[in-house]
């Protein structure tokens, strides 16, 4: 199978997966227990008013009619309107995506770089006392829940030392603009970014370290070593390069969850991103908003997997674009 055929097949699979997710997403959410019309109308609302709300948002129609209408609207780029905000779902999500990406993308890059640097240091001194200490520390850090670590950082740096703000994205008491606003946002993001970075470092460290140790024991590495090749040149040109594929793959896969991977941290730090938006939508049974967030997240994950498949072929010439089922 040629490159063009492989790419075309993967694109068709991608659209098929997104379509299936679109349908399942709608059915699971709309068939879940709970009546959004009753929640929107309030506890003291009459049956007539609840029925009027249900009719206004089309919740009185059969499930199959709503499904067909929803799929047709999404295909045309209309994700519907939020029950809670009376605003376009796409516009709401578009407002929150940059805010979430500020945390998730920054922390992912930092975690990848720090984890890789620590892995290189440990792997070059594999099974030494330093390696054992770092590996055990990473194991402990990997076991720590993100929300607990966030609360600890708040207690130490926010409440105890009073060095950093503990919640929100900006100081609501200050009317900062321009550069001062950017600095204010940066200061407020330190603790949540630090939390997300810390819980991701062990993943990249473990994968990269194991990959480097494995590559160092391969036949080509032993052959070059016995031939007198400089150890640093061997490591830089061959071992490290061949070891990068697993951590790069994990990094690309993590990018698929970049819009939904910070829900708990956003809640702990009061960060107004996608996580907070999703939590509010769940509490208010805001079906269009929940479906929109889940669909955008699913599309991101699907494209991340697609990107990883293409990346494998480009980075490793040993990977052939053949039919996996054969």
Backbone bond lengths (Angstrom), bond angles and torsions (degrees), N, CA, C in turn:
res aa  C-N    CA-C-N  psi(-1)  N-CA   C-N-CA  omega(-1)  CA-C   N-CA-C  phi
1 X - - - 1.465 - - 1.522 109.70 -
2 X 1.328 116.68 129.35 1.450 121.03 -178.98 1.512 112.80 -79.25
3 X 1.329 114.49 172.96 1.465 120.68 -177.99 1.523 112.08 -62.16
4 X 1.346 117.05 -43.13 1.461 120.21 -178.34 1.529 111.04 -65.42
5 X 1.331 116.64 -41.41 1.465 120.34 179.33 1.527 111.20 -64.94
6 X 1.322 115.50 -41.24 1.470 119.90 178.88 1.527 110.65 -62.94
7 X 1.335 116.44 -45.52 1.459 120.58 -179.19 1.522 111.08 -63.43
8 X 1.340 116.90 -41.58 1.459 120.92 179.66 1.530 110.58 -63.90
9 X 1.336 116.27 -43.12 1.466 119.85 179.59 1.517 111.61 -62.93
10 X 1.333 117.36 -40.80 1.460 120.72 179.93 1.531 111.21 -67.78
11 X 1.335 117.38 -35.22 1.468 120.44 178.36 1.527 110.20 -67.37
12 X 1.345 116.88 -41.77 1.465 120.56 177.91 1.522 110.27 -62.56
13 X 1.339 117.15 -43.18 1.459 120.97 177.40 1.523 111.18 -61.81
14 X 1.330 115.89 -38.90 1.459 120.72 -179.62 1.525 110.80 -61.43
15 X 1.325 117.44 -48.53 1.458 120.50 -179.41 1.531 111.28 -67.11
16 X 1.314 117.49 -34.53 1.463 120.57 177.87 1.532 110.47 -64.89
17 X 1.325 116.36 -44.43 1.467 120.80 179.12 1.525 111.09 -61.92
18 X 1.332 116.23 -44.06 1.469 120.33 -179.69 1.529 110.17 -63.12
19 X 1.327 117.34 -39.06 1.472 120.99 179.25 1.526 111.27 -64.74
20 X 1.338 116.71 -44.20 1.465 120.61 178.42 1.532 110.51 -63.25
21 X 1.329 116.16 -42.47 1.468 120.54 178.44 1.528 110.66 -62.69
22 X 1.313 116.50 -38.68 1.467 121.48 178.23 1.522 111.26 -57.90
23 X 1.329 116.97 -45.60 1.459 121.32 -178.47 1.536 110.69 -70.57
24 X 1.337 116.58 -47.93 1.468 119.71 -179.59 1.525 111.04 -62.60
25 X 1.307 115.92 -39.13 1.457 121.45 178.83 1.530 110.53 -57.67
26 X 1.325 115.99 -46.05 1.468 120.65 -179.77 1.527 111.41 -65.02
27 X 1.339 116.22 -47.82 1.466 120.22 -175.33 1.525 112.11 -65.50
28 X 1.327 117.28 -44.90 1.466 120.38 -177.28 1.526 111.24 -62.67
29 X 1.324 116.12 -42.36 1.460 119.86 -176.88 1.525 111.15 -74.01
30 X 1.326 117.80 -42.70 1.467 120.30 -176.23 1.518 113.41 -77.05
31 X 1.332 117.85 -21.05 1.458 120.65 177.52 1.528 112.21 -93.33
32 X 1.317 117.23 -0.73 1.463 120.84 179.07 1.533 110.24 -71.03
33 X 1.332 117.25 152.85 1.473 120.33 179.20 1.527 110.98 -62.04
34 X 1.308 116.11 149.95 1.458 120.73 177.93 1.517 111.62 116.88
35 X 1.313 116.16 146.71 1.462 122.12 -179.41 1.527 108.94 -119.62
36 X 1.335 117.68 107.05 1.468 119.61 -179.28 1.523 112.72 -63.28
37 X 1.343 116.94 -29.65 1.467 119.41 -179.83 1.522 110.91 -64.24
38 X 1.335 117.36 -40.49 1.468 120.98 178.75 1.520 111.01 -66.03
39 X 1.325 116.91 -37.97 1.468 120.63 179.72 1.522 110.59 -67.83
40 X 1.347 116.38 -43.40 1.468 120.18 179.82 1.528 111.41 -66.80
41 X 1.331 116.66 -36.07 1.461 119.78 -177.57 1.518 112.49 -74.17
42 X 1.329 117.08 -27.05 1.453 119.94 -179.76 1.518 112.68 99.28
43 X 1.319 116.40 163.17 1.459 121.51 -175.82 1.519 113.26 -67.03
44 X 1.327 117.76 -29.71 1.468 121.15 -175.14 1.521 112.58 -95.40
45 X 1.331 117.96 6.60 1.460 121.10 -175.82 1.526 111.04 -72.15
46 X 1.325 115.77 148.14 1.463 121.51 177.16 1.534 109.73 -80.48
47 X 1.326 115.66 164.14 1.465 120.25 178.73 1.529 111.25 -62.22
48 X 1.337 115.80 -35.51 1.458 119.80 -179.94 1.524 110.61 -64.94
49 X 1.333 115.99 -42.44 1.474 119.13 -179.76 1.538 110.66 -67.67
50 X 1.331 116.64 -40.23 1.466 120.16 178.27 1.525 110.35 -61.31
51 X 1.328 116.47 -41.15 1.459 120.48 179.03 1.529 110.68 -66.73
52 X 1.325 116.73 -35.27 1.464 120.34 177.69 1.530 110.75 -65.92
53 X 1.331 116.30 -40.37 1.467 120.26 176.78 1.522 110.40 -64.85
54 X 1.330 115.55 -42.60 1.464 120.46 179.50 1.534 110.78 -61.24
55 X 1.328 115.95 -39.61 1.459 120.30 -179.86 1.529 111.12 -72.01
56 X 1.330 117.21 -36.04 1.463 121.22 -179.37 1.523 111.37 -60.78
57 X 1.330 116.87 -40.96 1.460 121.16 -176.69 1.534 112.42 -97.17
58 X 1.316 117.28 8.20 1.463 120.05 175.47 1.508 114.33 74.70
59 X 1.322 117.65 17.97 1.457 120.95 -177.81 1.524 112.63 -79.49
60 X 1.326 116.46 -6.76 1.458 120.59 178.62 1.528 112.17 -88.09
61 X 1.299 117.90 -7.19 1.463 121.82 -178.94 1.527 110.36 -80.30
62 X 1.334 117.28 155.93 1.468 120.25 176.20 1.524 111.17 -60.10
63 X 1.324 115.76 152.69 1.457 120.94 -174.95 1.515 112.30 -61.23
64 X 1.353 117.91 -35.44 1.464 119.72 -177.62 1.530 111.31 -70.57
65 X 1.341 117.39 -34.37 1.463 120.13 177.05 1.523 110.60 -66.67
66 X 1.306 115.51 -41.93 1.467 119.45 178.72 1.518 111.11 -65.67
67 X 1.346 117.05 -37.15 1.461 120.66 178.45 1.519 111.27 -64.22
68 X 1.332 116.83 -47.48 1.470 120.42 179.86 1.524 110.52 -61.21
69 X 1.323 116.07 -43.41 1.460 120.62 179.83 1.531 110.96 -64.08
70 X 1.334 115.92 -41.70 1.467 119.94 -178.74 1.523 111.28 -65.31
71 X 1.332 117.08 -46.86 1.473 120.78 179.96 1.526 110.26 -60.86
72 X 1.318 116.60 -43.59 1.462 120.68 179.51 1.524 111.29 -62.25
73 X 1.328 116.66 -41.74 1.466 120.01 179.91 1.526 111.95 -67.14
74 X 1.343 116.71 -41.29 1.465 120.25 -179.52 1.525 110.52 -64.86
75 X 1.329 116.87 -40.36 1.468 120.54 177.85 1.526 110.74 -58.70
76 X 1.315 116.24 -32.66 1.472 120.91 178.77 1.530 112.53 -92.35
77 X 1.333 116.65 11.06 1.459 120.48 175.16 1.514 115.39 84.89
78 X 1.332 117.64 12.95 1.471 121.57 -179.80 1.525 108.69 -108.24
79 X 1.337 117.11 109.81 1.458 121.86 -179.61 1.525 112.02 -92.10
80 X 1.308 117.09 6.24 1.452 121.16 178.07 1.518 113.06 91.14
81 X 1.331 114.89 -175.11 1.458 122.27 -178.87 1.522 110.26 -117.75
82 X 1.303 114.66 141.51 1.459 120.78 -179.51 1.524 110.49 -69.89
83 X 1.344 116.85 133.52 1.462 120.78 175.11 1.521 110.81 -62.65
84 X 1.322 115.28 -40.61 1.467 120.86 -172.56 1.517 112.51 -77.20
85 X 1.332 116.37 -44.96 1.463 121.00 -173.06 1.525 112.85 -96.11
86 X 1.360 117.48 -11.19 1.473 121.54 -174.78 1.527 110.23 49.42
87 X 1.301 115.04 45.89 1.456 122.93 -176.49 1.527 108.44 -140.69
88 X 1.313 115.62 153.83 1.459 120.42 179.15 1.527 110.74 -56.27
89 X 1.337 116.21 133.64 1.464 120.76 179.29 1.518 110.85 -61.12
90 X 1.321 117.44 -42.67 1.466 120.72 -179.40 1.524 111.94 -62.28
91 X 1.329 116.60 -39.09 1.463 119.28 179.56 1.524 111.18 -67.78
92 X 1.345 116.56 -38.22 1.470 120.22 177.41 1.526 111.04 -63.36
93 X 1.338 115.45 -45.94 1.466 119.91 -179.66 1.520 110.57 -65.85
94 X 1.331 116.64 -40.85 1.469 120.64 -179.30 1.529 111.19 -62.13
95 X 1.330 116.93 -32.52 1.466 120.33 178.28 1.525 111.68 -69.29
96 X 1.334 117.12 -34.34 1.469 120.89 -173.96 1.524 113.52 -90.94
97 X 1.332 118.26 -24.53 1.466 120.19 -176.84 1.528 112.93 -57.31
98 X 1.343 120.37 -49.33 1.474 118.98 179.09 1.521 112.90 -60.07
99 X 1.336 116.56 -34.24 1.464 120.63 -179.21 1.528 110.43 -66.85
100 X 1.339 116.55 -41.91 1.465 120.58 177.91 1.522 111.36 -70.97
101 X 1.332 116.85 -41.26 1.469 120.46 -179.88 1.523 111.83 -61.08
102 X 1.325 116.30 -30.17 1.458 119.60 178.11 1.523 110.52 -58.95
103 X 1.333 116.77 -36.86 1.464 120.78 178.24 1.519 111.76 -82.24
104 X 1.331 115.74 -54.21 1.462 120.10 -169.33 1.516 113.37 -71.03
105 X 1.325 117.01 -44.73 1.468 119.14 -178.21 1.518 110.89 -68.29
106 X 1.322 116.89 -43.38 1.462 120.57 179.02 1.525 110.89 -61.95
107 X 1.334 116.40 -46.73 1.469 119.84 -178.34 1.525 111.42 -66.80
108 X 1.334 118.24 -35.90 1.457 121.02 179.37 1.525 111.24 -64.88
109 X 1.318 116.46 -43.92 1.469 120.04 179.02 1.523 110.81 -65.22
110 X 1.323 116.71 -44.92 1.468 120.43 179.27 1.526 110.81 -62.18
111 X 1.336 116.92 -43.94 1.465 120.84 -179.31 1.519 110.90 -63.73
112 X 1.326 117.06 -41.03 1.467 120.98 179.51 1.527 110.93 -62.57
113 X 1.325 116.69 -47.56 1.473 120.85 -178.20 1.528 110.72 -65.77
114 X 1.330 117.14 -48.83 1.469 120.67 -178.55 1.520 110.80 -64.58
115 X 1.334 116.75 -44.99 1.458 120.28 179.21 1.518 112.07 -61.08
116 X 1.322 116.93 -40.61 1.465 120.92 179.87 1.524 111.17 -67.45
117 X 1.321 117.33 -42.28 1.466 120.74 179.13 1.531 111.12 -63.68
118 X 1.324 116.72 -43.30 1.464 119.97 177.48 1.531 111.12 -64.60
119 X 1.334 115.80 -38.09 1.465 119.75 -179.90 1.527 111.32 -65.69
120 X 1.325 116.56 -41.22 1.467 120.61 178.40 1.522 110.35 -62.03
121 X 1.324 115.85 -44.22 1.466 120.74 179.67 1.529 110.74 -62.76
122 X 1.327 117.28 -45.49 1.461 120.74 -177.90 1.521 112.02 -70.05
123 X 1.342 116.58 -41.71 1.461 120.27 -176.93 1.519 112.15 -66.28
124 X 1.320 116.24 -32.63 1.471 119.44 178.40 1.532 111.30 -72.07
125 X 1.331 115.66 -17.88 1.468 120.82 175.72 1.530 109.07 -124.33
126 X 1.348 115.05 46.21 1.457 120.78 -173.12 1.525 112.13 -57.38
127 X 1.355 114.56 135.71 1.463 124.31 176.52 1.537 113.48 67.58
128 X 1.328 115.41 13.44 1.463 119.31 172.63 1.522 109.06 -81.43
129 X 1.321 116.59 173.86 1.466 120.45 179.13 1.531 110.56 -62.42
130 X 1.332 116.53 -39.83 1.463 120.61 178.72 1.528 110.75 -62.59
131 X 1.331 117.03 -43.37 1.453 121.73 179.77 1.520 111.25 -62.89
132 X 1.311 117.09 -42.62 1.468 121.39 -179.46 1.527 111.12 -64.82
133 X 1.333 116.71 -41.38 1.463 120.39 179.80 1.525 111.19 -64.65
134 X 1.335 116.02 -46.58 1.469 120.17 -179.36 1.524 110.61 -64.68
135 X 1.331 117.21 -42.70 1.465 120.81 -179.32 1.525 111.47 -62.99
136 X 1.335 117.37 -41.78 1.463 120.62 178.08 1.529 111.33 -67.18
137 X 1.335 115.98 -37.54 1.468 119.64 177.62 1.527 110.74 -64.38
138 X 1.328 116.70 -39.31 1.464 120.59 177.62 1.526 111.26 -66.26
139 X 1.326 116.44 -36.46 1.463 120.47 178.22 1.523 110.97 -64.02
140 X 1.316 116.31 -42.47 1.468 121.05 178.13 1.526 110.14 -64.32
141 X 1.342 116.39 -45.11 1.461 120.80 -179.20 1.516 111.34 -64.22
142 X 1.321 116.86 -35.63 1.465 121.53 179.05 1.528 111.21 -65.64
143 X 1.325 116.59 -28.28 1.464 121.44 -177.58 1.526 113.14 -83.71
144 X 1.312 117.20 -9.70 1.466 120.90 -175.88 1.529 110.03 -82.66
145 X 1.340 118.95 126.66 1.475 121.28 175.72 1.521 110.93 -65.42
146 X 1.304 116.32 144.68 1.464 120.50 -176.40 1.525 111.76 -62.90
147 X 1.353 117.01 -41.05 1.466 118.72 -177.58 1.527 111.16 -67.10
148 X 1.355 117.03 -35.28 1.465 120.33 179.29 1.519 110.60 -67.91
149 X 1.323 116.56 -43.36 1.464 120.09 178.12 1.520 110.47 -62.52
150 X 1.333 116.18 -40.50 1.463 119.47 177.64 1.515 112.16 -60.91
151 X 1.329 116.98 -42.40 1.467 120.67 179.01 1.530 111.21 -65.83
152 X 1.335 116.84 -36.99 1.466 120.20 177.40 1.527 110.55 -63.83
153 X 1.329 116.55 -45.22 1.471 120.04 179.21 1.527 111.12 -63.57
154 X 1.320 116.52 -37.54 1.468 119.64 176.55 1.517 110.28 -63.45
155 X 1.341 116.35 -44.24 1.459 120.22 -179.22 1.517 112.61 -64.37
156 X 1.329 117.57 -37.81 1.465 121.08 -176.55 1.523 111.42 -80.37
157 X 1.353 116.22 -57.04 1.467 120.06 -171.54 1.528 113.70 -89.77
158 X 1.346 116.85 -21.68 1.453 119.03 -179.61 1.511 113.39 -96.25
159 X 1.340 115.98 -52.20 1.467 120.46 -176.62 1.523 111.49 -86.65
160 X 1.339 116.95 -46.52 1.452 120.70 -175.96 1.526 113.54 -72.70
161 X 1.306 116.96 -61.60 1.473 121.69 -177.04 1.524 113.18 -86.36
162 X 1.324 116.95 -17.34 1.474 121.98 -179.49 1.530 112.20 55.02
163 X 1.314 115.92 41.29 1.462 120.68 -179.51 1.516 112.71 -94.61
164 X 1.337 116.73 -30.93 1.461 120.68 -173.80 1.526 110.95 -133.47
165 X 1.333 117.06 151.08 1.473 120.22 176.37 1.519 110.69 -67.73
166 X 1.309 116.55 151.82 1.464 121.25 -173.10 1.522 114.19 -101.92
167 X 1.317 118.49 -16.33 1.465 119.02 -177.97 1.518 110.51 -155.97
168 X 1.330 113.99 163.31 1.452 119.93 178.08 1.516 112.64 82.55
169 X 1.321 113.85 174.52 1.461 120.65 -179.50 1.521 112.04 -105.28
170 X 1.324 115.47 -24.41 1.462 120.85 179.24 1.525 109.40 -143.81
171 X 1.306 115.19 167.38 1.467 121.21 174.72 1.525 108.20 -84.29
172 X 1.342 116.77 108.64 1.465 120.73 -175.30 1.519 111.82 -67.57
173 X 1.324 118.01 -17.34 1.468 120.90 -179.34 1.517 112.04 -83.62
174 X 1.329 116.65 -13.63 1.464 120.04 -177.96 1.525 109.40 -111.67
175 X 1.295 116.41 133.84 1.472 121.62 179.10 1.522 109.47 -93.38
176 X 1.318 116.41 62.46 1.456 120.76 -177.32 1.530 111.34 -76.21
177 X 1.301 115.52 146.70 1.468 121.92 175.75 1.523 108.61 -139.50
178 X 1.331 115.39 162.65 1.452 120.41 175.03 1.521 113.33 61.50
179 X 1.316 115.42 -130.27 1.462 121.88 -176.81 1.523 112.02 -64.31
180 X 1.331 116.56 -38.86 1.468 119.87 179.54 1.529 111.12 -63.53
181 X 1.332 116.61 -36.88 1.468 120.40 177.92 1.523 110.32 -66.74
182 X 1.337 116.65 -41.66 1.464 120.65 179.08 1.530 111.02 -62.85
183 X 1.320 116.45 -41.13 1.467 120.79 178.51 1.530 110.30 -66.03
184 X 1.331 115.97 -40.13 1.466 120.61 179.21 1.534 110.68 -61.96
185 X 1.328 116.69 -45.44 1.471 121.09 178.38 1.525 110.36 -62.92
186 X 1.335 116.47 -41.27 1.466 120.88 -179.66 1.532 110.88 -61.99
187 X 1.321 116.54 -43.47 1.467 120.41 179.80 1.523 111.18 -64.37
188 X 1.343 116.45 -41.45 1.467 120.33 179.54 1.534 112.13 -67.79
189 X 1.328 117.02 -23.47 1.466 120.16 -176.95 1.526 113.17 -87.23
190 X 1.323 118.26 -8.64 1.468 120.76 -174.45 1.531 111.47 -60.32
191 X 1.310 117.54 -50.94 1.474 120.46 -176.83 1.536 112.63 -66.20
192 X 1.348 119.56 -48.62 1.470 117.32 178.38 1.524 113.66 -63.80
193 X 1.332 117.93 -38.01 1.470 120.32 177.37 1.523 110.32 -65.52
194 X 1.324 116.36 -41.10 1.470 120.02 178.83 1.528 110.80 -62.22
195 X 1.336 116.62 -39.85 1.466 120.45 178.72 1.521 111.47 -63.48
196 X 1.322 116.74 -49.73 1.464 120.90 -179.52 1.524 111.88 -64.67
197 X 1.320 116.64 -37.27 1.468 120.00 179.20 1.521 110.59 -65.72
198 X 1.321 116.46 -45.47 1.468 121.12 -175.91 1.521 112.21 -61.93
199 X 1.337 117.64 -39.74 1.469 119.10 -176.78 1.528 112.21 -77.67
200 X 1.335 117.83 -13.46 1.463 120.67 179.55 1.529 112.99 -96.77
201 X 1.319 117.61 -23.74 1.467 120.92 -177.28 1.526 112.26 -55.47
202 X 1.348 120.33 -46.01 1.465 119.57 -177.67 1.525 114.10 -58.15
203 X 1.329 117.57 -32.84 1.466 120.91 -179.45 1.526 110.21 -63.24
204 X 1.329 116.17 -51.76 1.465 119.81 -179.46 1.521 111.57 -67.83
205 X 1.324 116.03 -36.21 1.464 119.55 179.69 1.525 110.85 -61.81
206 X 1.329 117.07 -49.96 1.464 121.06 -175.54 1.518 110.90 -63.45
207 X 1.317 117.00 -46.41 1.468 120.72 -177.35 1.528 110.59 -66.28
208 X 1.341 116.63 -45.33 1.463 119.56 -178.24 1.526 111.40 -67.36
209 X 1.336 117.28 -41.82 1.472 119.89 -179.29 1.524 110.86 -62.45
210 X 1.330 116.72 -47.91 1.459 119.90 180.00 1.525 111.71 -61.97
211 X 1.323 115.90 -37.76 1.459 119.87 179.83 1.530 111.21 -66.71
212 X 1.329 117.13 -41.15 1.468 120.91 179.98 1.524 110.84 -67.22
213 X 1.335 116.44 -43.73 1.467 120.27 178.43 1.525 110.76 -61.47
214 X 1.328 116.03 -41.29 1.464 120.15 179.57 1.523 111.34 -65.25
215 X 1.330 116.71 -44.49 1.461 120.14 179.84 1.526 111.86 -66.14
216 X 1.325 116.15 -32.22 1.472 119.76 -179.59 1.522 112.28 -66.85
217 X 1.328 117.25 -22.39 1.460 120.57 -179.34 1.527 112.82 -99.63
218 X 1.336 116.74 3.94 1.462 119.90 178.30 1.534 110.88 -69.22
219 X 1.329 115.40 160.58 1.469 120.68 -176.71 1.524 112.34 -60.90
220 X 1.340 116.49 -39.86 1.465 118.36 -177.73 1.526 111.59 -63.91
221 X 1.361 116.01 -37.06 1.462 119.36 179.52 1.530 110.78 -66.98
222 X 1.332 116.32 -42.47 1.465 120.01 178.75 1.521 111.31 -66.09
223 X 1.333 116.00 -37.36 1.470 120.20 179.72 1.522 110.85 -65.49
224 X 1.320 116.96 -46.89 1.466 120.84 179.41 1.527 110.99 -63.44
225 X 1.337 115.85 -36.91 1.467 119.43 179.61 1.526 110.88 -65.39
226 X 1.323 116.65 -44.60 1.464 120.64 179.84 1.521 111.66 -69.29
227 X 1.329 116.71 -24.49 1.470 120.36 177.81 1.521 111.87 -79.61
228 X 1.322 116.92 -4.63 1.462 120.85 176.07 1.511 115.09 93.41
229 X 1.325 117.73 14.54 1.462 120.20 179.94 1.520 109.89 -69.07
230 X 1.312 115.48 139.79 1.460 121.19 179.50 1.530 110.48 -58.22
231 X 1.336 116.15 132.78 1.468 121.26 -174.14 1.526 112.22 -61.99
232 X 1.320 117.09 -40.94 1.464 119.81 -179.33 1.524 111.29 -68.03
233 X 1.341 117.24 -37.57 1.460 120.46 177.45 1.527 110.70 -66.77
234 X 1.326 116.27 -41.83 1.459 120.60 178.06 1.514 110.58 -60.76
235 X 1.318 116.50 -43.82 1.469 120.37 -178.02 1.521 110.61 -66.94
236 X 1.322 116.80 -44.39 1.468 120.29 -175.30 1.525 112.40 -71.41
237 X 1.321 117.23 -42.38 1.461 121.00 -172.98 1.525 113.52 -84.30
238 X 1.316 117.76 -29.77 1.464 119.65 -172.39 1.533 113.36 -122.08
239 X 1.339 116.47 -58.11 1.462 119.38 -173.06 1.524 111.83 -63.32
240 X 1.329 116.67 -51.12 1.466 119.96 -178.06 1.520 111.10 -64.61
241 X 1.317 117.13 -42.15 1.466 120.59 -178.94 1.523 110.89 -62.18
242 X 1.332 116.85 -44.15 1.463 119.85 179.63 1.520 112.57 -71.76
243 X 1.317 116.84 -20.09 1.473 120.77 -178.27 1.513 112.94 -87.25
244 X 1.322 117.75 -9.56 1.459 120.62 -173.85 1.519 113.26 -77.57
245 X 1.325 118.13 -23.25 1.459 120.36 -174.08 1.528 113.35 -59.49
246 X 1.346 120.69 -48.46 1.480 119.47 179.27 1.534 114.15 -59.81
247 X 1.361 119.56 -49.83 1.472 117.17 179.22 1.521 113.36 -66.71
248 X 1.335 117.67 -33.95 1.461 119.78 177.00 1.527 110.31 -64.89
249 X 1.329 116.42 -39.09 1.459 120.98 177.75 1.528 111.09 -62.32
250 X 1.331 117.02 -45.59 1.462 121.20 178.80 1.526 110.33 -63.08
251 X 1.319 116.44 -40.53 1.467 120.46 178.34 1.524 110.76 -60.68
252 X 1.325 116.44 -44.16 1.467 119.87 179.34 1.523 111.26 -64.61
253 X 1.336 116.88 -40.10 1.465 120.01 177.80 1.523 111.43 -65.47
254 X 1.330 116.73 -38.71 1.464 120.50 177.72 1.522 111.73 -62.84
255 X 1.335 116.43 -30.07 1.458 119.41 178.50 1.528 111.01 -62.81
256 X 1.338 116.28 -25.12 1.453 119.03 177.17 1.516 113.17 -64.97
257 X 1.320 116.08 -27.72 1.470 121.13 -179.36 1.528 111.38 -102.95
258 X 1.318 114.90 20.26 1.462 118.99 -172.92 1.523 112.14 -70.43
259 X 1.345 116.91 -21.33 1.470 120.39 179.85 1.519 112.80 -91.73
260 X 1.336 116.88 -15.14 1.466 119.52 -175.22 1.521 113.21 -125.60
261 X 1.337 116.82 1.58 1.454 119.34 -173.90 1.511 115.29 -86.68
262 X 1.329 117.60 3.51 1.462 119.90 -176.38 1.522 112.06 -123.06
263 X 1.335 116.97 24.23 1.467 120.54 -175.08 1.524 111.37 -59.52
264 X 1.331 116.83 -52.62 1.469 120.06 -177.29 1.523 111.60 -64.03
265 X 1.326 116.14 -41.04 1.471 119.95 -179.24 1.524 110.18 -65.78
266 X 1.327 117.26 -40.89 1.467 119.92 178.27 1.524 111.11 -63.38
267 X 1.307 116.85 -37.07 1.471 120.34 178.83 1.526 110.23 -68.00
268 X 1.337 117.17 -44.99 1.467 121.14 -178.81 1.519 111.32 -61.28
269 X 1.329 116.63 -42.10 1.469 120.53 -175.33 1.528 112.76 -97.13
270 X 1.328 117.87 5.55 1.461 119.70 179.33 1.512 112.59 61.36
271 X 1.319 117.21 34.84 1.467 121.93 -177.44 1.535 109.12 -84.46
272 X 1.322 119.17 124.22 1.477 121.85 -172.28 1.523 113.76 -80.55
273 X 1.329 117.03 59.14 1.458 121.04 -178.06 1.518 112.27 -107.19
274 X 1.331 115.23 -156.93 1.465 121.55 -177.53 1.531 111.91 -64.38
275 X 1.322 116.92 -34.77 1.458 120.39 -179.77 1.510 112.41 -61.98
276 X 1.328 116.16 -47.58 1.467 120.29 177.70 1.518 111.07 -63.74
277 X 1.324 116.44 -38.95 1.462 120.78 179.66 1.523 110.35 -63.52
278 X 1.330 116.99 -43.27 1.462 121.13 179.46 1.527 111.29 -65.56
279 X 1.320 117.29 -42.24 1.466 120.73 179.72 1.520 110.92 -60.63
280 X 1.318 116.89 -44.95 1.462 120.00 178.29 1.515 112.31 -64.30
281 X 1.330 116.52 -37.01 1.468 120.65 179.22 1.525 111.06 -66.24
282 X 1.326 116.75 -38.29 1.467 120.72 179.13 1.521 110.48 -66.79
283 X 1.322 117.10 -44.43 1.464 120.74 -179.58 1.530 112.04 -61.24
284 X 1.340 117.05 -36.86 1.464 121.00 -175.99 1.528 112.91 -96.30
285 X 1.348 116.91 6.69 1.472 121.75 -178.81 1.534 110.80 53.58
286 X 1.313 115.80 42.58 1.468 121.18 -179.91 1.525 108.65 -82.39
287 X 1.344 116.48 84.09 1.456 121.91 -172.77 1.529 114.14 -55.22
288 X 1.332 119.38 -50.54 1.472 118.38 -178.58 1.529 112.99 -59.42
289 X 1.324 116.85 -39.28 1.455 119.87 -179.24 1.525 111.06 -70.41
290 X 1.339 117.84 -41.83 1.465 120.92 177.68 1.522 110.32 -61.32
291 X 1.346 116.41 -46.93 1.456 120.12 -179.89 1.519 111.49 -63.51
292 X 1.321 116.65 -38.21 1.461 120.06 179.04 1.519 112.22 -64.15
293 X 1.334 116.94 -44.54 1.464 121.10 -179.71 1.523 110.35 -65.65
294 X 1.339 116.64 -45.62 1.462 120.05 179.84 1.524 111.37 -64.09
295 X 1.322 116.93 -38.96 1.460 120.02 -178.55 1.529 110.90 -67.88
296 X 1.318 116.60 -44.23 1.467 119.88 178.11 1.528 110.24 -62.05
297 X 1.331 116.64 -40.94 1.461 120.86 177.96 1.528 110.72 -64.16
298 X 1.327 116.81 -43.12 1.464 120.82 179.87 1.519 111.23 -63.69
299 X 1.316 116.68 -40.91 1.465 120.60 178.12 1.529 110.27 -63.24
300 X 1.327 115.74 -39.76 1.466 119.99 178.60 1.520 110.86 -62.76
301 X 1.331 116.61 -44.11 1.466 120.71 178.91 1.528 110.69 -63.72
302 X 1.339 116.86 -43.59 1.464 120.81 179.88 1.525 111.23 -61.80
303 X 1.318 116.91 -43.22 1.463 119.86 179.41 1.530 111.17 -69.12
304 X 1.323 117.54 -32.25 1.461 120.49 176.81 1.525 110.76 -64.49
305 X 1.328 116.65 -43.25 1.464 120.09 177.13 1.527 111.03 -64.89
306 X 1.317 116.80 -39.51 1.464 120.90 176.03 1.521 110.54 -61.10
307 X 1.325 116.03 -43.69 1.460 121.30 179.71 1.527 111.01 -63.34
308 X 1.338 116.90 -39.12 1.461 120.78 179.28 1.522 111.07 -64.28
309 X 1.329 117.04 -42.41 1.466 120.32 178.51 1.524 111.30 -59.92
310 X 1.335 116.21 -44.13 1.466 119.92 178.67 1.524 110.58 -67.43
311 X 1.327 115.64 -37.81 1.462 120.51 -179.12 1.521 111.31 -63.94
312 X 1.321 116.34 -39.12 1.463 120.67 178.46 1.525 110.83 -58.04
313 X 1.321 115.49 -46.17 1.462 120.30 -177.60 1.524 110.96 -65.45
314 X 1.332 116.64 -37.00 1.462 120.42 -177.57 1.521 112.73 -76.05
315 X 1.341 116.65 -38.55 1.461 120.25 -175.36 1.522 113.52 -84.56
316 X 1.310 116.82 -31.08 1.462 120.02 -176.66 1.525 109.43 -121.03
317 X 1.333 118.03 104.06 1.467 120.67 -178.64 1.515 113.16 -64.04
318 X 1.352 117.16 -14.55 1.466 119.49 178.89 1.517 111.89 -74.90
319 X 1.347 117.06 -18.94 1.457 121.08 178.86 1.513 108.69 -83.49
320 X 1.300 117.65 122.35 1.443 122.64 -178.61 1.536 110.00 -104.03
321 X 1.322 116.86 144.74 1.463 119.78 178.19 1.506 108.97 -85.38
322 X 1.345 114.13 73.87 1.452 121.43 176.37 1.505 109.24 -107.49
323 X 1.284 116.65 172.21 1.462 121.74 179.24 1.513 109.15 -72.70
324 X 1.347 117.77 118.79 1.448 121.42 -175.99 1.518 111.91 -62.98
325 X 1.329 117.72 -28.09 1.451 120.68 -176.54 1.511 113.35 -78.98
326 X 1.339 116.82 -12.76 1.456 119.63 -179.55 1.496 111.07 -85.11
